[in-house]
Amino acid sequence: MSRTAVPEPAWWCEDPERWELLEFDGRHEDDGRQFDIRWEDRQQVLEALVLTSGPGIGDFARYLLVQETERHRHSWGFSHSIELAALVVAEERRTEDVWLLWNAVCRSFDTWCGLPHRLLLSAGVARTVEYVSGSEHPQRENLLGHLEQMNATDDEVARTLTERRRYYSGILSELAGE
């Protein structure tokens, strides 16, 4: 079964009003199981972002991570599309993204087990801890405790980002026949 191709990431980034075409849209099948009618399109866009990402995708990537997080709130299991979204967001290395990443990690048991927690520290260990410490976010204490337990270094975090990027780029390139 072949998938219908969706436009390339540049097309989506040109106009944020188009993003709603990738918005989580939870439905129920006849047997009551939940599904998201847009997950395949979103996954294709995320795969393309991993293969072609560049500057100017930050807000779009954050939007996609929010949609994937919502999808995982409504479903069982772990889809690698949430990791693709988290990876692209983490690669922006913005301290304020730690809350989006934390929300994704904490969304379910499956995302807790499936997402690399080092992505939370992508802006730098000290910078992230300082940012979270100075925050008034309701999850501040939970996240701080978790970050301290991780005991990660900036080199380990950078290695995680590089390894995950290499892993997905390799698989996606192979699937695309490159």
Backbone as a chain_set.jsonl record, in Angstrom:
{"seq": "MSRTAVPEPAWWCEDPERWELLEFDGRHEDDGRQFDIRWEDRQQVLEALVLTSGPGIGDFARYLLVQETERHRHSWGFSHSIELAALVVAEERRTEDVWLLWNAVCRSFDTWCGLPHRLLLSAGVARTVEYVSGSEHPQRENLLGHLEQMNATDDEVARTLTERRRYYSGILSELAGE", "coords": {"N": [[0.848, -1.182, 0.0], [0.761, 2.08, -1.023], [1.681, 5.324, 0.117], [0.054, 8.49, -0.02], [1.774, 11.184, -1.268], [2.895, 13.956, 0.604], [3.246, 17.546, 0.691], [6.566, 19.017, 0.602], [8.714, 19.981, 3.407], [9.42, 22.755, 3.178], [7.224, 23.929, 1.908], [5.25, 23.747, 3.875], [6.375, 25.36, 5.837], [6.279, 27.874, 4.708], [3.756, 29.009, 5.144], [2.093, 29.318, 8.014], [-0.653, 28.911, 8.353], [-1.287, 26.663, 6.979], [-0.594, 24.588, 8.573], [-2.622, 23.527, 10.106], [-3.639, 21.485, 8.639], [-2.245, 19.319, 9.419], [-2.922, 18.878, 11.952], [-3.624, 17.166, 15.018], [-6.266, 14.898, 14.901], [-8.415, 13.258, 16.423], [-10.296, 10.339, 16.166], [-12.87, 7.806, 16.398], [-12.945, 4.354, 15.808], [-15.3, 1.883, 14.571], [-15.247, -0.124, 16.492], [-14.602, 1.258, 18.725], [-11.956, 1.917, 19.184], [-9.405, 4.405, 19.292], [-8.073, 6.679, 16.87], [-5.896, 8.717, 14.854], [-6.613, 10.679, 12.226], [-4.79, 12.078, 10.721], [-2.223, 11.177, 11.119], [-0.484, 9.792, 9.366], [0.174, 11.645, 7.327], [1.434, 13.594, 8.891], [3.57, 12.092, 9.854], [4.992, 11.594, 7.478], [5.816, 14.193, 6.857], [7.419, 14.735, 9.074], [9.411, 12.811, 8.704], [10.537, 13.783, 6.336], [11.486, 16.218, 7.309], [13.526, 15.347, 9.01], [15.285, 14.346, 7.145], [15.867, 16.591, 5.614], [16.144, 18.85, 7.191], [16.623, 22.239, 8.185], [17.449, 25.7, 8.733], [14.843, 27.777, 10.137], [12.686, 26.126, 10.731], [11.829, 25.786, 13.273], [9.433, 26.727, 14.743], [7.479, 25.348, 13.34], [8.312, 22.708, 13.761], [7.943, 22.571, 16.536], [5.169, 22.838, 16.658], [4.436, 20.439, 15.4], [5.441, 18.612, 17.265], [3.754, 19.108, 19.434], [1.351, 18.184, 18.328], [1.943, 15.464, 17.94], [2.365, 14.737, 20.578], [-0.185, 15.047, 21.6], [-1.46, 13.098, 20.07], [-0.291, 10.815, 21.181], [-1.376, 10.913, 23.655], [-3.867, 9.975, 23.262], [-3.631, 7.382, 22.436], [-2.446, 3.972, 22.5], [0.796, 2.625, 23.017], [3.9, 3.33, 21.292], [4.942, 5.549, 18.893], [7.381, 6.168, 16.492], [7.266, 8.625, 15.337], [6.832, 10.625, 17.224], [9.298, 10.757, 18.419], [10.83, 11.631, 16.259], [9.769, 14.216, 15.943], [10.439, 15.3, 18.48], [13.216, 15.13, 18.351], [13.866, 16.913, 16.233], [12.959, 19.299, 17.35], [14.59, 19.388, 19.663], [17.09, 19.694, 18.488], [17.136, 22.349, 17.885], [17.99, 23.526, 20.152], [16.933, 25.239, 22.146], [16.328, 26.644, 25.264], [13.762, 27.079, 26.331], [12.208, 25.174, 25.115], [12.311, 22.938, 26.64], [10.043, 22.437, 28.154], [8.062, 21.619, 26.321], [9.297, 19.296, 25.438], [9.456, 17.877, 27.845], [6.753, 17.531, 28.4], [6.116, 15.824, 26.277], [7.725, 13.578, 26.893], [6.549, 12.819, 29.316], [3.985, 12.143, 28.591], [2.864, 9.551, 28.413], [3.193, 6.181, 29.664], [4.472, 4.792, 27.656], [5.733, 6.802, 26.098], [7.434, 7.763, 28.015], [9.142, 5.612, 28.315], [10.059, 5.33, 25.688], [11.119, 7.727, 24.552], [14.26, 9.396, 24.283], [15.586, 10.635, 27.171], [17.642, 12.421, 27.415], [17.26, 14.317, 25.478], [15.935, 16.354, 26.699], [17.878, 17.968, 27.734], [19.064, 19.317, 25.678], [19.675, 21.994, 25.17], [21.857, 22.438, 26.623], [23.345, 21.305, 29.596], [23.839, 22.812, 32.044], [22.658, 25.295, 31.344], [19.985, 24.495, 30.896], [19.195, 23.452, 33.4], [19.495, 25.746, 34.971], [17.614, 27.414, 33.729], [15.178, 25.991, 34.18], [15.204, 25.974, 36.98], [14.79, 28.677, 37.549], [12.23, 29.011, 36.747], [8.642, 29.328, 36.985], [7.0, 27.328, 36.406], [4.464, 24.836, 36.776], [5.422, 22.208, 36.795], [8.0, 22.374, 37.586], [9.543, 21.425, 39.891], [9.332, 18.632, 39.602], [10.572, 18.216, 37.097], [13.127, 19.307, 37.591], [14.099, 17.547, 39.584], [14.211, 15.216, 38.078], [16.07, 15.902, 36.057], [18.37, 16.216, 37.593], [18.75, 13.616, 38.517], [19.415, 12.384, 36.149], [22.066, 13.007, 35.6], [23.751, 13.775, 33.403], [26.169, 14.726, 30.884], [27.178, 17.517, 28.815], [28.51, 16.549, 26.572], [27.559, 13.9, 26.415], [24.878, 14.402, 25.893], [25.054, 15.731, 23.42], [26.123, 13.619, 21.926], [23.973, 11.836, 22.021], [22.027, 13.255, 20.522], [23.339, 13.329, 18.032], [23.611, 10.574, 17.49], [20.899, 9.724, 17.391], [19.956, 11.262, 15.248], [21.588, 10.281, 13.183], [20.778, 7.603, 13.205], [17.978, 7.731, 12.468], [18.179, 9.158, 10.035], [19.66, 7.37, 8.506], [17.966, 5.08, 8.354], [15.665, 6.216, 7.144], [16.709, 7.187, 4.745], [17.488, 4.808, 3.579], [14.979, 3.556, 3.285], [13.891, 5.286, 1.447], [15.334, 4.632, -0.707], [17.784, 5.727, -1.221]], "CA": [[0.0, 0.0, 0.0], [1.59, 3.282, -1.086], [1.135, 6.497, 0.777], [-0.066, 9.689, -0.82], [2.853, 12.11, -0.914], [2.512, 15.262, 1.118], [4.232, 18.557, 0.282], [7.854, 19.09, 1.29], [8.717, 20.87, 4.577], [9.464, 24.179, 2.814], [5.859, 24.352, 1.599], [4.553, 23.922, 5.151], [6.971, 26.472, 6.585], [5.927, 29.136, 4.05], [2.49, 29.563, 5.609], [1.616, 28.615, 9.205], [-2.076, 28.555, 8.276], [-1.365, 25.315, 6.404], [-0.262, 23.603, 9.597], [-3.828, 22.864, 10.627], [-3.846, 20.269, 7.848], [-1.507, 18.257, 10.105], [-3.358, 18.893, 13.356], [-4.187, 15.939, 15.569], [-7.717, 14.795, 14.728], [-8.768, 11.962, 16.98], [-11.591, 9.757, 15.813], [-13.08, 6.465, 16.933], [-13.378, 3.339, 14.858], [-16.549, 1.24, 14.962], [-15.051, -0.923, 17.706], [-14.301, 2.171, 19.823], [-10.54, 2.278, 19.246], [-9.11, 5.754, 18.835], [-7.007, 6.864, 15.888], [-5.683, 10.081, 14.38], [-6.716, 10.565, 10.77], [-3.704, 12.797, 10.047], [-0.915, 10.714, 11.588], [0.406, 9.406, 8.266], [0.691, 12.864, 6.697], [2.374, 14.205, 9.83], [4.766, 11.26, 9.881], [5.752, 11.854, 6.242], [6.448, 15.508, 6.982], [8.498, 14.594, 10.056], [10.497, 12.072, 8.051], [11.188, 14.716, 5.409], [12.228, 17.181, 8.124], [14.758, 14.718, 9.479], [16.191, 14.2, 6.003], [16.196, 17.86, 4.953], [15.948, 19.981, 8.101], [17.511, 23.38, 8.085], [16.964, 26.839, 9.515], [13.488, 28.274, 9.921], [11.64, 25.119, 10.942], [11.605, 25.652, 14.711], [8.031, 26.84, 15.152], [6.759, 24.248, 12.697], [8.681, 21.487, 14.492], [7.272, 22.615, 17.845], [3.761, 22.546, 16.392], [4.316, 18.999, 15.131], [5.644, 17.896, 18.519], [2.499, 19.237, 20.206], [0.359, 17.29, 17.717], [2.346, 14.087, 18.241], [2.13, 14.526, 22.013], [-1.634, 14.859, 21.728], [-1.758, 11.774, 19.505], [0.131, 9.796, 22.138], [-2.296, 10.964, 24.803], [-5.086, 9.287, 22.841], [-3.375, 6.061, 21.865], [-1.553, 3.057, 23.196], [2.016, 2.331, 22.299], [4.879, 4.368, 20.973], [5.224, 5.74, 17.474], [8.637, 6.892, 16.345], [7.023, 9.99, 14.863], [7.01, 11.573, 18.327], [10.74, 10.952, 18.598], [11.282, 12.483, 15.16], [9.39, 15.595, 16.29], [11.24, 15.712, 19.636], [14.593, 15.299, 17.892], [13.986, 18.156, 15.459], [12.827, 20.398, 18.321], [15.791, 19.4, 20.512], [18.226, 20.188, 17.711], [17.098, 23.815, 17.895], [18.75, 23.845, 21.366], [16.31, 26.363, 22.859], [16.019, 26.239, 26.639], [12.317, 27.106, 26.598], [11.585, 23.968, 24.562], [12.362, 21.845, 27.613], [8.685, 22.131, 28.627], [7.423, 20.799, 25.279], [9.937, 17.987, 25.466], [9.037, 17.232, 29.092], [5.36, 17.114, 28.196], [6.143, 14.659, 25.396], [8.28, 12.455, 27.658], [5.607, 12.437, 30.381], [2.633, 11.942, 28.052], [2.366, 8.206, 28.719], [4.233, 5.208, 30.02], [5.199, 4.444, 26.435], [6.643, 7.886, 25.709], [8.464, 7.801, 29.064], [10.107, 4.546, 28.016], [10.541, 5.383, 24.313], [11.859, 8.937, 24.18], [15.52, 9.602, 24.999], [15.435, 11.73, 28.133], [18.715, 13.412, 27.223], [16.774, 15.403, 24.619], [15.526, 17.436, 27.602], [19.053, 18.779, 28.044], [19.688, 19.673, 24.406], [20.155, 23.376, 25.186], [23.024, 22.448, 27.504], [22.952, 20.84, 30.925], [23.794, 23.927, 33.006], [21.648, 26.274, 30.89], [18.647, 23.954, 31.095], [18.928, 23.389, 34.845], [19.322, 27.132, 35.423], [16.322, 27.887, 33.195], [14.084, 25.326, 34.891], [15.265, 26.444, 38.368], [14.234, 30.024, 37.614], [10.871, 28.994, 36.207], [7.502, 29.153, 37.889], [6.179, 26.29, 35.785], [3.956, 23.903, 37.786], [6.199, 20.964, 36.77], [9.389, 22.736, 37.852], [10.214, 20.528, 40.848], [9.414, 17.291, 39.007], [11.588, 18.209, 36.056], [14.441, 19.507, 38.209], [14.503, 16.29, 40.205], [14.554, 14.261, 37.017], [17.312, 16.335, 35.417], [19.466, 15.937, 38.517], [18.949, 12.159, 38.533], [19.996, 11.962, 34.876], [23.513, 13.117, 35.749], [24.305, 13.737, 32.048], [27.088, 15.795, 30.5], [26.893, 18.109, 27.504], [29.031, 15.638, 25.549], [26.624, 12.781, 26.301], [23.672, 14.921, 25.242], [25.402, 15.946, 21.999], [26.262, 12.297, 21.329], [22.613, 11.307, 21.851], [21.424, 13.945, 19.374], [24.024, 12.864, 16.822], [23.264, 9.165, 17.262], [19.496, 9.607, 16.983], [19.878, 11.85, 13.898], [22.228, 9.319, 12.285], [19.917, 6.425, 13.159], [16.791, 7.984, 11.654], [18.573, 9.525, 8.673], [20.054, 6.139, 7.826], [16.78, 4.264, 8.065], [14.789, 6.909, 6.2], [17.393, 7.203, 3.441], [17.396, 3.441, 3.045], [13.604, 3.337, 2.864], [13.646, 6.111, 0.26], [16.132, 4.081, -1.798], [18.946, 6.591, -1.506]], "C": [[0.889, 1.24, 0.0], [0.867, 4.454, -0.449], [1.036, 7.636, -0.227], [1.004, 10.661, -0.355], [2.279, 13.433, -0.424], [3.578, 16.27, 0.691], [5.487, 18.527, 1.153], [7.789, 20.09, 2.443], [8.716, 22.361, 4.229], [8.064, 24.723, 2.531], [5.097, 24.623, 2.887], [5.062, 25.151, 5.896], [6.634, 27.828, 5.984], [4.707, 29.794, 4.667], [1.957, 28.765, 6.803], [0.125, 28.267, 9.185], [-2.271, 27.163, 7.687], [-1.202, 24.23, 7.468], [-1.475, 22.857, 10.118], [-4.177, 21.6, 9.831], [-3.144, 19.062, 8.463], [-1.909, 18.138, 11.577], [-3.914, 17.536, 13.782], [-5.7, 15.979, 15.408], [-8.13, 13.394, 15.149], [-10.18, 11.553, 16.618], [-11.702, 8.397, 16.489], [-13.54, 5.534, 15.813], [-14.662, 2.71, 15.386], [-16.42, 0.445, 16.249], [-14.647, -0.061, 18.904], [-12.843, 2.564, 19.942], [-10.33, 3.677, 18.672], [-8.001, 5.737, 17.79], [-6.994, 8.316, 15.45], [-5.664, 10.027, 12.855], [-5.561, 11.244, 10.029], [-2.31, 12.275, 10.399], [0.023, 10.378, 10.437], [0.994, 10.625, 7.563], [1.736, 13.52, 7.593], [3.679, 13.409, 9.871], [5.615, 11.491, 8.635], [6.484, 13.192, 6.317], [7.61, 15.433, 7.966], [9.688, 13.834, 9.466], [11.253, 12.983, 7.088], [12.004, 15.763, 6.174], [13.547, 16.593, 8.609], [15.762, 14.597, 8.339], [16.658, 15.525, 5.426], [16.181, 19.063, 5.885], [17.032, 21.034, 7.929], [16.929, 24.513, 8.901], [15.513, 27.196, 9.176], [12.386, 27.261, 10.131], [11.221, 25.006, 12.4], [10.156, 25.696, 15.133], [7.191, 25.712, 14.563], [7.052, 22.934, 13.427], [8.005, 21.443, 15.856], [5.782, 22.311, 17.697], [3.557, 21.045, 16.191], [4.524, 18.18, 16.396], [4.394, 17.974, 19.394], [1.444, 18.286, 19.644], [0.68, 15.825, 18.016], [2.129, 13.759, 19.721], [0.651, 14.287, 22.26], [-2.041, 13.487, 21.186], [-1.423, 10.681, 20.516], [-0.697, 9.831, 23.422], [-3.535, 10.122, 24.517], [-4.845, 7.874, 22.328], [-2.485, 5.24, 22.778], [-0.296, 2.907, 22.363], [2.859, 3.563, 22.037], [5.099, 4.392, 19.474], [6.497, 6.567, 17.366], [8.441, 8.31, 15.828], [7.163, 11.008, 15.995], [8.495, 11.796, 18.602], [11.312, 11.804, 17.477], [10.989, 13.948, 15.479], [10.246, 16.108, 17.445], [12.687, 15.964, 19.226], [14.773, 16.614, 17.15], [13.856, 19.37, 16.375], [14.096, 20.5, 19.16], [16.993, 19.966, 19.772], [18.236, 21.709, 17.586], [17.849, 24.369, 19.113], [18.255, 25.096, 22.086], [15.897, 25.901, 24.259], [14.523, 26.167, 26.889], [11.58, 25.891, 26.022], [11.591, 22.798, 25.531], [10.959, 21.47, 28.086], [7.906, 21.32, 27.598], [7.984, 19.382, 25.29], [9.535, 17.201, 26.715], [7.598, 16.732, 28.971], [5.296, 15.869, 27.313], [6.653, 13.426, 26.145], [7.248, 11.925, 28.654], [4.209, 12.084, 29.883], [2.058, 10.587, 28.428], [3.528, 7.335, 29.175], [5.099, 4.903, 28.806], [6.147, 5.546, 25.989], [7.752, 8.033, 26.752], [9.557, 6.783, 28.749], [10.755, 4.719, 26.649], [11.38, 6.582, 23.947], [13.169, 9.049, 24.957], [15.417, 10.835, 25.906], [16.53, 12.783, 27.994], [18.303, 14.531, 26.284], [16.349, 16.607, 25.456], [16.66, 18.423, 27.842], [19.752, 19.316, 26.799], [20.207, 21.105, 24.352], [21.426, 23.519, 26.022], [22.57, 22.118, 28.915], [22.797, 22.012, 31.886], [22.726, 24.953, 32.624], [20.234, 25.79, 31.174], [18.282, 23.923, 32.576], [18.695, 24.792, 35.396], [17.968, 27.678, 34.973], [15.152, 27.293, 33.969], [14.042, 25.802, 36.345], [14.618, 27.811, 38.53], [12.791, 30.121, 37.149], [9.827, 28.907, 37.315], [6.525, 28.118, 37.336], [5.713, 25.297, 36.848], [4.716, 22.568, 37.839], [7.678, 21.178, 37.123], [10.102, 21.724, 38.744], [10.361, 19.118, 40.283], [10.526, 17.218, 37.967], [12.983, 18.39, 36.644], [14.956, 18.22, 38.848], [14.939, 15.274, 39.167], [15.878, 14.619, 36.349], [18.517, 16.025, 36.299], [19.768, 14.44, 38.567], [19.619, 11.668, 37.252], [21.513, 12.024, 34.909], [24.226, 13.018, 34.394], [25.265, 14.904, 31.831], [26.66, 16.345, 29.139], [27.381, 17.203, 26.373], [28.102, 14.45, 25.338], [25.346, 13.201, 25.589], [23.932, 15.121, 23.747], [25.529, 14.612, 21.27], [24.888, 11.667, 21.087], [21.939, 11.941, 20.644], [22.035, 13.442, 18.066], [23.632, 11.425, 16.486], [21.827, 9.001, 16.779], [19.3, 10.153, 15.576], [20.445, 10.849, 12.882], [21.334, 8.086, 12.11], [18.725, 6.649, 12.231], [17.133, 8.375, 10.23], [18.948, 8.291, 7.875], [18.862, 5.294, 7.42], [15.919, 4.92, 6.992], [15.413, 6.985, 4.81], [17.308, 5.847, 2.779], [15.985, 3.147, 2.53], [13.263, 4.111, 1.587], [14.468, 5.617, -0.935], [17.332, 4.913, -2.151], [20.241, 5.87, -1.222]], "O": [[1.684, 1.432, 0.92], [-0.359, 4.56, -0.472], [1.832, 7.732, -1.161], [1.12, 10.928, 0.841], [1.306, 13.951, -0.973], [4.699, 15.88, 0.364], [5.458, 18.068, 2.295], [6.912, 20.953, 2.463], [8.073, 23.15, 4.92], [7.761, 25.863, 2.883], [4.377, 25.616, 2.986], [4.287, 25.889, 6.505], [6.697, 28.839, 6.683], [4.629, 31.022, 4.71], [1.431, 27.666, 6.63], [-0.306, 27.398, 9.943], [-3.321, 26.552, 7.883], [-1.627, 23.091, 7.275], [-1.377, 21.699, 10.523], [-4.927, 20.749, 10.31], [-3.408, 17.922, 8.081], [-1.303, 17.386, 12.34], [-4.584, 16.852, 13.008], [-6.34, 16.977, 15.74], [-8.186, 12.471, 14.336], [-11.128, 12.327, 16.75], [-10.741, 7.903, 17.078], [-14.394, 5.877, 14.995], [-15.066, 2.974, 16.519], [-17.377, 0.348, 17.018], [-14.378, -0.591, 19.983], [-12.512, 3.456, 20.722], [-10.979, 4.078, 17.706], [-7.108, 4.89, 17.825], [-7.962, 9.05, 15.652], [-4.787, 9.394, 12.266], [-5.374, 11.009, 8.835], [-1.313, 12.882, 10.007], [1.219, 10.655, 10.525], [2.182, 10.64, 7.238], [2.789, 13.95, 7.122], [4.763, 13.99, 9.918], [6.839, 11.574, 8.733], [7.633, 13.304, 5.891], [8.67, 16.006, 7.717], [10.841, 14.19, 9.712], [12.483, 12.95, 7.039], [13.087, 16.15, 5.735], [14.57, 17.277, 8.615], [16.965, 14.735, 8.557], [17.724, 15.592, 4.813], [16.204, 20.199, 5.41], [18.176, 20.746, 7.58], [16.004, 24.3, 9.684], [15.035, 26.943, 8.07], [11.245, 27.513, 9.742], [10.344, 24.207, 12.728], [9.688, 24.787, 15.819], [6.295, 25.187, 15.224], [6.142, 22.144, 13.679], [7.542, 20.386, 16.284], [5.205, 21.604, 18.522], [2.627, 20.455, 16.74], [3.86, 17.161, 16.587], [4.025, 16.985, 20.028], [0.72, 17.648, 20.408], [-0.22, 15.04, 18.312], [1.755, 12.639, 20.068], [0.283, 13.415, 23.047], [-2.872, 12.8, 21.781], [-2.188, 9.731, 20.685], [-0.704, 8.864, 24.185], [-4.174, 9.618, 25.44], [-5.773, 7.234, 21.832], [-1.858, 5.758, 23.703], [-0.331, 3.048, 21.14], [2.567, 4.667, 22.496], [5.406, 3.368, 18.865], [6.661, 7.557, 18.078], [9.37, 9.117, 15.881], [7.574, 12.143, 15.749], [8.903, 12.896, 18.975], [12.196, 12.624, 17.723], [11.848, 14.813, 15.309], [10.73, 17.239, 17.395], [13.312, 16.911, 19.704], [15.726, 17.349, 17.408], [14.565, 20.361, 16.196], [14.623, 21.597, 19.346], [17.825, 20.646, 20.371], [19.256, 22.289, 17.215], [18.287, 25.519, 19.114], [19.046, 25.904, 22.571], [15.204, 24.895, 24.414], [14.064, 25.272, 27.598], [10.444, 25.617, 26.41], [10.95, 21.778, 25.279], [10.706, 20.304, 28.39], [7.158, 20.416, 27.973], [7.248, 18.403, 25.168], [9.302, 15.994, 26.644], [7.282, 15.622, 29.402], [4.507, 14.961, 27.576], [6.068, 12.349, 26.035], [7.098, 10.713, 28.81], [3.335, 11.759, 30.687], [0.87, 10.489, 28.734], [4.693, 7.722, 29.078], [6.318, 4.772, 28.92], [7.257, 5.257, 25.543], [8.881, 8.386, 26.412], [10.746, 7.065, 28.899], [11.896, 4.297, 26.46], [12.274, 6.471, 23.109], [13.186, 8.82, 26.166], [15.185, 11.946, 25.429], [16.347, 13.923, 28.419], [18.926, 15.593, 26.286], [16.395, 17.743, 24.985], [16.412, 19.596, 28.124], [20.911, 19.724, 26.866], [21.1, 21.399, 23.557], [21.997, 24.606, 26.11], [21.532, 22.597, 29.371], [21.734, 22.186, 32.481], [21.977, 25.423, 33.481], [19.386, 26.555, 31.632], [17.182, 24.324, 32.957], [17.788, 24.997, 36.203], [17.264, 28.327, 35.747], [14.238, 28.015, 34.368], [12.958, 26.014, 36.889], [13.967, 28.073, 39.542], [12.202, 31.202, 37.16], [10.109, 28.467, 38.43], [5.37, 28.05, 37.754], [6.49, 24.949, 37.738], [4.646, 21.87, 38.85], [8.498, 20.272, 36.976], [11.163, 21.22, 38.376], [11.398, 18.48, 40.464], [11.322, 16.279, 37.957], [13.92, 17.703, 36.239], [16.117, 17.852, 38.67], [15.921, 14.557, 39.36], [16.711, 13.746, 36.103], [19.565, 15.616, 35.801], [20.932, 14.048, 38.652], [20.313, 10.652, 37.265], [22.179, 11.181, 34.307], [25.191, 12.267, 34.252], [25.182, 15.931, 32.505], [25.885, 15.722, 28.414], [26.731, 17.105, 25.332], [27.879, 14.035, 24.2], [24.798, 12.45, 24.782], [23.119, 14.725, 22.912], [25.092, 14.485, 20.126], [24.672, 11.032, 20.055], [21.342, 11.239, 19.828], [21.315, 13.163, 17.107], [23.355, 11.103, 15.33], [21.566, 8.226, 15.859], [18.555, 9.57, 14.789], [19.835, 10.608, 11.84], [21.159, 7.591, 10.996], [18.484, 5.858, 11.319], [16.441, 7.962, 9.3], [18.596, 8.175, 6.702], [18.763, 4.848, 6.277], [15.492, 4.262, 6.043], [14.71, 6.858, 3.807], [17.085, 5.743, 1.573], [15.82, 2.557, 1.462], [12.465, 3.663, 0.763], [14.316, 6.125, -2.046], [17.849, 4.82, -3.264], [21.317, 6.44, -1.403]]}, "num_chains": 1, "name": "protein.A"}
